[in-house]
Amino acid sequence: ELGGIDLAPGRTGVELNDLDDEEQPVHLKARGKALAFARRDGDTLAVPAGPTHKLTADYASLSQRHYPVDLRALTRKDDEWTSKLPAGMKIVRPARPAQRDRPVGRGSITFEETPGKIVVKSSLAFKKARIAPAEYAAWRAFCEAVDRGFGQTILVSR
């Protein structure tokens, strides 16, 4: 998602919950600096609004299906990103919150702007383990909408 990262030294760099307890969801917290997070265009930085899932490419790339789509690999993913802005920079074009809730899945992304930082919260949940061929068009539309919401950029400048 972020390219190269310098993790914070010591135990604060990465924290995990008890992975031996198979009944509990995995909780991962990482602290560090992304080496190439934003794209520079003159004095403006284009910052990814949040995680890019590429659902359409991964799960709905065909125009139609004759066999079910198996989604067992991912059932729910919640992310929270905090990005600190460079000194003197401010948001000149924020991203827009997006939410899509359909019988096949739910996706949402929200943004909080405070002086000097952006907090992005995103959630993606698949409501079914398999998508039948008859549901594929609705599934593909859901994937495309979530990709649009999660694929936004935030413009930051002086």
N, C-alpha and C positions, 0 to 999 in steps of 0.2 A: 504493500500500500504506500509506504513512505520512501522507498528506495533505501539508500544507506543510512544507518542510524548510529550515533555514538551514544551508547547507554550510559546513564549516570553511574559513577563508580560505587562499589560496595553493594550492600543488600537493598538499597533503595532503587536500583536500576530496574529489576524485574521482581514482581511479587506474584506468587501463585497460591491458590487454595490447595487443600489436600486432594491430590489427584488419585489417591488410593480409594477414595469414597466414590464409587461409580454412580451412585444415586444422586449426587450433587452436580449442578452445572459447573463448568470450568470458569473460574474468575482469574483473569490475567491483568495485571497492572504494570505498565512499563513507563519509565521516565528517562528522557534523553533528548538529544537534538537530532532532527532530521537534517541530513547533509544537502539535500537537493529537493526541498519540499515544494517551493513555489516557482513559478515561471516568471522571469523578469522581462518587462517590456518598457524600456526607458526607466522612468521613476516609479512605475507601477508594478506591483506584484500581483499575479493571479494565483490565488491560494485555493487548492481543492477544498470544497465545502465539507467533504466527509469521505467515508470509505467508498470505493468504487466496487460494486459487486459484479457488474457486467452479467446480470441475470439473463438477458436476451441471448447473448453469445453463448453462455454456458448451458442454458436449459430450454431455450425457445428459438433456436436459430432457423428452424424450418418453417415454411409457410403453412404446413399441415402435418399431422401425425397419423400413422396407422397403428402404432403401438404406444402404450402408456409411457410417460416420463417418470422415472424413479427418482425421488427426492430424498432418499434416506440419509444422505451425507450431511445435510444441514437442516435443522428444524427451527432454531431461533438463534439470532445473534444481536446483541446489544452493544453498541460502541459509544464511548464518550471521548472526544478529542478536545484538548485545550491547546490552543496555539497562542503564543505570546508574540505580539507585533513588535517589529523593530522600533527602536526609539524614534519618536517624531512621526510615525506612520499612523494613519487612521483608515477606517473602512470607507471607501468611496462608492462601492456598489455591493451591498450585502446580498447574500443568497436568500431565497424565499423558503419558508417552511413548506413542507410537502407531506401529504398523507394519502395513502391508498389502502383501503380495507375492502377486500373482496372475499368470496367464499374460498378461494384457493390460497390466499395469503394476505399478510398485512405488512406494510412498510411505512415508516415515518422518519422525518428528519427535522430537527428544530435547531435554532441558533440563538445564542445569547451573546450580546456584545457588551463588554464592560471596558473601561479605559485600559488600553494596552493589551487586551486579549479577546479571543473568540472561543466560545465553548459550543461544540457541535455534539448533539445527541442524536443517535440514529438507532432504529430498531427494525429488524427484518424477521418475519416469522412465516414459515410455511404451515398452512393449516391441514394439508393432506400429504401423505407419504407418496402417493402416486397421482398423476394427472392423466385421466382417461382421454382418449382421442377426441371424444365429444366435448371435453372441457378445454381443449388445447387453445382455441382462439381466445378464450377469456384469460387463460394462463399467460399467453403471449402478450396480450394487452396489459396485464398486470406487470409483467417483467419490464416492458418498455416504459411504463409510467414510473416505476420505481427507479429504473436506470436514469431517467431524466431528472428526477428529484435528487438523487444521490450524486449525479454527475455535474452539479452546478459548480461554479467558481465564485470566489469572493475577491473583489478587487480592492487592493490596499495601496495607498499612495501618501505622499507628504501633504 
